[in-house]
Amino acid sequence: MIVCVCNNISDREIRQAVNLGISSVAELHKELGVGTMCGKCVSYAREVLNEHLDSKTTITEVRRVPQAA
């Protein structure tokens, strides 16, 4: 789905940018041009960004908890 009509930026492109290390709307603005024209896309771009960042949560430690006998 197109998020930024002015610059033809899709939600897929935003997710790809997150996969490459983008983690803020300011970085989306700088790297992809999100919100550089009319600005109406910024709230939806932020939503896509945050949802994808949340979905990339990584487990860094697994601890086995002993069960009671």
Secondary structure, 3 states (H helix, E strand, C coil): CEEECCCCEEHHHHHHHHHCCCCCHHHHHHHHCCCCCCCCCHHHHHHHHHHHHHHCCCCCCCCCCCCCC
